[in-house]
Amino acid sequence: MINIKPFKALFYNQEKLGDLSELTCPPYDVISLAQQDYYYKLNPNNFIHLLLRKEVPDENKYKAAGVLFKDWVKEKILIQDETPSIYFYSQQYNIKGENKTRLGFIALLGLGSKNSSVFGHEHTRIEAVEDRLKLIKKVNANLSPIFIVSKDTKRIIQRVYQHIQNDPPFMEAKDTEKTLHKLWKINSPELLNMIQSGMSKEDAFIADGHHRYEVSCTYRDEIKAKLGDKFKEDSSFNYTLAYFTNTDSRGLSILPIHRLLKLDKPLDLAKFIVELKKYFDVEEIKDKTRFFFLLEKSGCSEHVLGMYKDKKFWLMRLKNVKILDKLISNKPKEYRSLDVSILNHIIFKDMLGYDSANKNNLKYSPETEEFIKAANSDPLNIVFFLNPVKMQQIIDVALNGNKMPVKSTYFYPKVLSGLVINKHEDI
């Protein structure tokens, strides 16, 4: 079971500050250095100044964030809701020319125990966990929600939306990708009970925010050890901020994360393609538009990878799935069936001798054009294109207690940071 409860969120004082579009930012882990600089300059009260401070000589950025957070509360830049609420969240966006709306809500998620119904699917990195742990210790708050997907078998999200869709939202912002974000407060006992009871028996799958979830658990454990018998299960530290949506394909978009690999030495492309043909049917596609069309279409029924090198595109269709049983025999079936696993084990590891866990020579992005340009500008660069992971694959991997390879999923659009904050009670 999962434990969901309302909370008194901290949020920007719109009467004092105006347009939220200048104050919010994406999650910290998708912000590039250029984007960090952009948000820094956009507004002195932009959430980036708390979430992802720049490195400044002679300043501890975590301590500085903690001081700034307290100042913003004191100066009423951030104000607290008067009533415990769950915050319904709508995101209207466009992808591949199609307008979509993703619905969900933000609430507190009980951290529970190891036997809870919260499942992760990705490995975490120690440096990222340490970074977020240092920050939460200084601000004593969940600044960004983790991203939870459930099957929502009772259609709770859609039913709640029918109650509030004609009411004006209390918060609205448009991001740099032109996604329109709207938030409504839900504090009626009837709707709160519908959400809490209706979602209680659902499994919760972490889509984004594995590091934030792990940090919340670690922070809770540290405080619990300090408080001993004084720690209460209903303590705010035993909950974390979470966004909940469902597996409704009409609003849920998962993008592929492509790979740009910088080789250690020049590649004999003709010889490499001969090696690829041992496992794949390899086809050169001269037209870029047709290449991406075929990559997506073929991915519906077979394992297919894309490659770009020397201004040429190739499709690589796996000849026989039984190859995976032999080459990735130490991994479960759910893991072996992932295209990214095929790329990592057959091409990266066996053919190129590259360890995909080594992040020094490997870059990840859902954007295709930036990687094509990078490959054109450096003869050592080679691009591999993937189709997106399917939601059912994520569920299958997670339910069986397994983890996907690093950077397997990219849920779109991202949940904005700076809409609502969960401030923990003082110790």
N, C-alpha and C positions, 0 to 999 in steps of 0.2 A: 504493500500500500504506500501511497505518497501522501504527505501531509502538507496541505496548502493553507495559508492564512493571510488575511488582510493586514495592512500595516499603515502607519502614518508616514507617508513619503516626504522626503525633502525634495523641493524642486525650485526652479528659478522663479523669482518674484517678477511676474510679467508686467505688473503695473509700473514697476520701477525700471525694468530693463528693456521691455519691448520685444522685438522679433526674436523668437527662439532659434530661428535658422542661423543666426550669427553666434549662438551660444553653445550649440550641440556639436558633437563630432562622432566619427565612427569608433568602434571598439579599438582598444590600444594596439592589438596584435595585427591589424591590417593597415595601420598608419605608416606611410613611408616618411623618410626624413623631409622630403619636399612638402608632403601634406602636413607634417608637424609644423613646419615653418609657416605654411599658409594659415592654419588655424591659430597659431600664436599671434599673427598679425591681424587676423580678422576682427578680434575683439579682445580687450584685456580681461574680460570675464568669460571668455570661451572655456568650455570644460576641459580642454587640452591642458590648461595650466594646473589642473588637479590630476588628471588621468595619466598624462605622459609628459612630465616636465623635461625641459632640456637640461643637458649637463652644463653646469656653470661652475667655473673655478671657485674653490673655497665655499661651495654650498652643497649641503646634503639635500638632494632633490626630494627625497622622501619626507624629511623633516620640514622642508619648505612647503610641500604640499599640505602637510598636516596643519601648519600655521595658517596657510591661506584658507583652508577649509573652515577653520574656526573663525577667521576674520569674515568670511562670506556669510556665515550664519549670524555672527554678531551684527554685521552691517545690513542684515536682511536682504542680501543678494540672493541667498537661499532661505526659503521659509518652509515651515513644516505644516503638513495637512492637519486639520483639526480632528478629523474622524478616520479611524482605520478603514482603508479602502483597498479594493483590487482595481487595477487600472487597465481598462480595456484598450487594446492597441490595434489600429488599422494602418496598413502600409499599402498605398496605391503606387504601383510602379509599372514600368514598361520594359519588356525584355523581348528582343527579336521582333520588334514591331507590334507585340501583343500587350494590351493593357491587362494587368492583373491586380488583385487585391488579396493580401494575406492578412488574416485575422488572428488575434490571440489576446493574451492578457499578461500583465506583470503582477506578480504576487511574491510572497515569501514561500520558499520550499524548505521543508524540514530536512536537515542533513541526515537524520536517522542513523542507522547502523549499517554494517557490511551486508546485512540481509535485506536492505531496503530495495524498493523497486526502481532505483535510479541506476541507469546503465550507461557507461561510457564506451566509446569505440576507438578512441585514439590514444596513443602514448603521450605522456607529458614530458617536457624537458626541464631538468633541474634548475637551469638558469632562469627560465621564465617563471617557475614557481617561486624561487627566491626573490625575484624582482617584485612580484605582486604581493608576496607576504610582507616584505619591508614596507610597502605602501599601505596595506590595510592596517598594519600596526600603528601607523602614524595618523591615519584619518579615522580609524575605528568605524568604518562604514563600507558597505558594498557599493562601489561607484558605478558598476555596470552589471546588468543581469547576465546570467548564463542563459543559453538558448536551449529550450527543452521541446522535444517533439513527442507527441503521444498519438495513439490511434483515435482517441476521443470517440469511443464507440457509442456514447449516448448523445453525441453531437451537441455537447454543452456550449462550445464556443459559438456555434451558429445560433443556437437558441438564445443565448445572452445578447448577441448582436441584434436580434430581432426586437429586443426590449429597448435598446438604446440608440439604434441607428438614426432615428429622427431627432435626437437631442443634439444640441450643439456641443462639440468637444470643448474641453476646458484647456486643451493644449494642442498646438498645431505647428509643424515645422516642415520645411522643404530642404532636402540635403543637396549636395553638389551634383548628385546623379539624378536629380529632379524627382526623387521619391517623396511622396507626400505622407507625412507621419501625423496621425491623430490619436489623441488620448481622451478617454472618458473616465470619470470617477464612478466606481460602483460601490455603494455602501448600504444599499437596502438589504435588510436581513434575508429577504426572499432570494435575491440574486446571489448573495454571498453563499447562502446555504446550497443553492443549485450548483455553484462552482465547486465548493469544497467537497460536498457529498458525491457529486457526479464524477469528479475526477479522482476520487480517493483510491479507486481500485485499478486505475490505469497504470501501465508501465511508463516510466519517463526515460526518454533517450536523450542524452546530451548531444546536441548537434554542434554547438559552438560553446567554448568556455570551459573545456576540461581543466585548464590550469586554474581558472577562477574557482571552480568547484573544489579542486584539491586544496587550494589555499584556504578556502572557507572551512573545510574539514580540519586542516592543520591548525588554523587559528582557534577553532572551537576546542580542539584537543588540548592546546596549550593553556587556554583559559580554564578549562575544566580541571586540569591538573593543579592549577593555582588555587581555584576555589574549593576543590574537594567536595565535601558534603553540602556546601552552600550552593553548588551549581544546580540549577533547575532545568529540567528537560524543555520547559517552555521558554527558556531564556532566549533573547534575541540572537545570541551567538550560536544557537543551535539551528539557525535558519540562514538561508542565503537568498539574495535577490535573483529571481528567475522570470524569464519570459516563456510563456507556454503557447504553442501553436499545435496544429494537428497535421496529419499526413495527407490532407486534401490536396490533390495534385493541381487543382485550379488556382491555388494561391502559393503553393510551396515550390520554390525553384532551387535546384541544386546545380551549380556550375562545375565544369571540369577544372582541374588544376593541372596545367601543362608544366613541362619540365624543360629548362634550358641548362644543358650540361656543357661545361668548359673542359675539353679534353686536355690531357697532359702532353699529347704529341699529335701531329697531323694524322688524320684517318685516311686509310686507303679505302675510299668509298666503294669501289667496284668489288673489292675483296670482302668488305663488310656485308654487302648485299648478298653475296654468295653464301656467307655464313648464316644470314637471316633466313635464307630460303630452306634451310634444314628444318625450320620450325614454322615458318610463315609462307603463305602465298603473298609475294611482294609485287605490287603494281605501282608504276610511276603514273601520277596524275598531273598533267601539265597545267590545268586550270585551277586556280586557288579556290574559287567559289564551288566548283564541282568537287574538289577534294574534300572540303569541309561538309558538303552535302552528303557525300558517300560515307564519310567517317561516321556521321551521326546516324544515317540510315542503316548502315551495316551493324552498328552497335546495338541495334534493337534485337538482333537474332544471333550474333556471333561475337567472339572476342576479336576486336580489331584495334590496332594502334596506328598512329600517324607519325611521320618523320619528315623533317625539313633540313636539308643540307645542300650547300652549293646551289642555292636558288631553285631547288627541285623538291617536289612533294612526293611522298610514297605512302601507300596504304599497306599495312601488314596484317593479314588475316591469319589467325592461328589455325594450323592445319588440323590438329586433333587435340581435343581437351585431355585425352589420356596422357599427353606429354606432361601435363601439370602434376599428375599423380607421381611421376617419376622425379621430376626436377624440383618440386616443392613438397616432397613427401613428408617433411617434418612439420608441416602446417596443416590445420584443419581444412575441410572442403570449402567452407565459407570464405576463408582467406585465399585459397588457391584460385577461386573463381573471379577474383577482382582483377581488372585489367592492369591496375597499378602494380599488383603483385607480379603479374607476368612481365611487365616492364622491368621491375626491380631485379627479379631473379634471373630471367633468361637473357635480357639485353644488357642491363647494367652490370650485374655480377658475373655471369658466365662468359659473355662475349667481350665486354669492355673492361672487365676486372675492376669495376667501380663499386664501392660500398655506398648504397643510397642513404645510409645514415650519416655519411660524411657531408656536412652542409657547405663546406668551403667552395666546392666547384659546381654546386647545384642551386638553381634558382627556381622558384615556383610562382605561377601567376595564372589567373583565369583569362588574362588578356592574350590574344594571339599575335597582334601586330607588333607589340613591343619585342617579343621573342624573335619574330621573323626579322625585324630590323637588327637585332643583336647578332643573329646568325649571319646576316649579310655583312656586318661590319668586322667580324672576327672569324677567320677560317678554322679556329679551334672550337667554335661554338656549334652545337648541334641541338635541334629542338625535337622533342617528342610530345605529340598531342594525344590527349585522352578524351574519352567520353565521360560524362558525369556518372558518379556512383548512384545507384538506385536506392531509394529509401528502404526498400525491403532488404537489400544487402546489408545496410547499416544495422537494421534491426536483427537480422540473422547473426551477424558477427557479434553484436553486443550481448544478445541473449545467451550465447554460448560461451560468454566470458572471454572472448578474444578481442584483440586490438587490430585495427587497420594500420597499414603503413603510414608514415608521417605525411601530412598534407594530402589526405585522400578526398576530403569534402570541402565544398565552399557553398554555404547556404546564402541565398541572395533574396532580398536585400538584407543588409546587416541591421541589427537593432541599434538605434542611436544611443550613444552615451550622453548623459546629461539631462535626460527627460525626468527620471525619478531616481532617488537615492535612498538606500536603506541605512539609516544611521543606527548603529548598535547602542544599547544602553551603556552608560559609563560603568567601568569595573569598580 
